[in-house]
């Protein structure tokens, strides 16, 4: 086994190679995070590990747009283990084929569940939470999601309640797993 093969297999973060959003290989930490052996993931569509098909489509569209510009994409999102358990995950990707970003890429994934527990959120609340953590205002989020800023404010109010936060800054801290 070459040094680069050893580094890939034993890296302290989950790594996977995707070809057209299908797993072509992964390392031990990826298998550990998602619950299985490395061989269990070969040829499996990455869609299986998203919280919902809607997440898969929306995050995929957002990621593709970003990767067409820079060749890279990163976010934090809720993902699904093989057992069905949902957890927060930090995801970073690099396209190896800039002319067709999803044809081949390498992705790193980190389990954030120890720092960020799952709170039951609707699809729309998850979207608002992610965009809020990116520093977007209610008006900017409304434009992105094609909703009024007042509707976004209602979603944020529900998020504040669910996360037992008094202010937006406290909500963002809780969503991002920062110590308070």
C-alpha positions in Angstrom: 0.0 0.0 0.0 1.4 3.4 -1.0 1.8 6.3 1.5 -1.0 8.2 -0.2 -3.3 5.1 0.1 -2.4 4.8 3.8 -3.1 8.5 4.3 -6.5 8.3 2.6 -7.6 5.1 4.4 -6.5 6.3 7.9 -7.3 10.0 7.7 -8.9 11.3 10.9 -11.8 12.7 8.9 -14.3 10.9 6.7 -13.2 10.9 3.1 -15.1 9.7 0.0 -14.6 9.8 -3.7 -17.8 10.5 -5.7 -18.4 9.9 -9.3 -21.7 11.6 -10.5 -22.7 11.7 -6.8 -22.2 7.9 -6.3 -19.6 6.7 -3.9 -16.6 5.1 -5.7 -14.5 4.8 -2.5 -14.3 5.8 1.1 -12.0 5.6 4.1 -12.4 4.0 7.5 -13.6 7.2 9.2 -16.3 7.7 6.6 -17.5 4.1 7.2 -17.4 4.7 10.9 -19.4 8.0 10.7 -22.1 6.5 8.5 -22.2 3.1 10.2 -20.6 0.2 8.3 -17.5 -1.2 6.6 -15.7 0.6 3.8 -17.0 -2.1 1.3 -20.6 -1.3 2.3 -20.5 2.1 0.6 -19.0 1.2 -2.8 -21.5 2.1 -5.6 -24.1 3.6 -3.2 -25.7 6.9 -4.3 -24.8 9.7 -1.9 -28.5 10.6 -1.9 -29.0 7.8 0.7 -27.2 9.9 3.3 -29.2 13.1 3.0 -31.9 13.9 5.5 -34.4 14.1 2.6 -34.6 14.0 -1.2 -35.5 17.6 -1.1 -32.2 18.3 0.8 -30.3 16.3 -1.8 -31.8 18.3 -4.7 -31.5 21.7 -3.1 -28.1 21.3 -1.6 -26.9 19.7 -4.8 -28.1 22.6 -6.9 -26.5 25.1 -4.5 -23.3 23.1 -4.5 -23.2 22.7 -8.3 -23.6 26.4 -8.8 -20.7 27.1 -6.3 -18.5 24.4 -7.8 -18.9 25.8 -11.3 -17.5 29.1 -10.0 -14.7 27.9 -7.7 -14.4 24.1 -8.0 -15.2 23.8 -4.2 -18.2 23.6 -1.9 -18.6 23.5 1.9 -21.5 23.6 4.3 -22.8 22.1 7.5 -26.0 20.0 7.2 -28.1 17.3 8.7 -27.2 13.9 7.2 -28.5 10.3 7.7 -26.5 7.3 8.9 -27.2 3.9 7.5 -29.3 3.2 10.7 -31.5 6.1 9.8 -30.2 8.3 12.7 -29.9 12.0 11.7 -26.8 14.0 12.7 -25.1 17.3 11.9 -22.2 17.0 9.5 -19.6 19.4 8.1 -19.1 18.7 4.4 -16.3 20.0 2.1 -15.8 19.0 -1.5 -13.3 19.6 -4.3 -14.1 18.8 -7.9 -11.5 16.9 -9.8 -13.2 17.7 -13.1 -14.0 21.5 -13.1 -15.7 21.3 -16.5 -18.2 18.9 -15.0 -18.1 19.4 -11.2 -20.0 16.3 -10.1 -18.3 13.9 -12.5 -15.5 13.3 -10.0 -14.7 14.8 -6.6 -13.2 14.2 -3.2 -15.3 15.0 -0.1 -14.4 15.3 3.5 -17.1 14.8 6.2 -16.9 15.4 9.9 -19.5 14.3 12.5 -20.6 17.2 14.6 -23.2 15.3 16.7 -21.2 15.6 19.9 -21.2 19.4 19.7 -24.6 19.9 18.0 -27.5 17.7 19.0 -30.4 17.2 16.5 -33.5 19.2 17.1 -36.6 18.1 15.1 -36.9 20.7 12.3 -39.1 21.0 9.3 -37.4 21.1 5.9 -38.0 24.9 5.7 -36.6 25.4 9.2 -33.5 23.5 8.3 -33.0 25.7 5.2 -33.5 28.9 7.3 -31.1 27.6 10.0 -28.4 26.9 7.4 -28.8 30.2 5.7 -28.9 32.1 9.0 -25.6 30.4 10.0 -24.1 31.8 6.8 -24.9 35.2 8.1 -27.8 36.0 5.7 -30.4 38.5 6.8 -34.1 37.6 6.8 -34.6 39.6 3.6 -31.6 37.8 1.9 -33.0 34.4 3.0 -36.4 35.3 1.8 -35.0 36.2 -1.6 -33.0 33.0 -1.8 -36.0 30.8 -0.8 -38.6 33.0 -2.6 -40.5 33.8 0.6 -41.3 37.1 2.3 -38.9 38.3 5.0 -41.9 38.1 7.4 -42.2 34.4 6.8 -38.5 34.0 7.4 -38.9 35.9 10.7 -41.7 33.4 11.7 -39.3 30.5 11.0 -36.5 32.2 12.9 -38.9 32.7 15.9 -39.7 29.0 15.9 -36.0 28.2 15.7 -35.3 30.5 18.7 -38.0 28.6 20.6 -36.9 25.1 19.7 -33.3 25.9 20.5 -34.2 27.9 23.7 -32.3 30.9 22.5 -33.2 34.5 23.4 -31.5 36.3 20.6 -30.4 35.6 17.0 -26.7 35.6 18.1 -27.4 32.9 20.7 -29.3 30.8 18.1 -26.4 31.0 15.7 -24.0 30.0 18.4 -26.2 27.0 19.3 -26.7 26.0 15.6 -22.9 26.2 15.0 -22.0 24.3 18.1 -20.1 27.1 19.6 -19.7 27.3 23.4 -22.0 29.8 25.0 
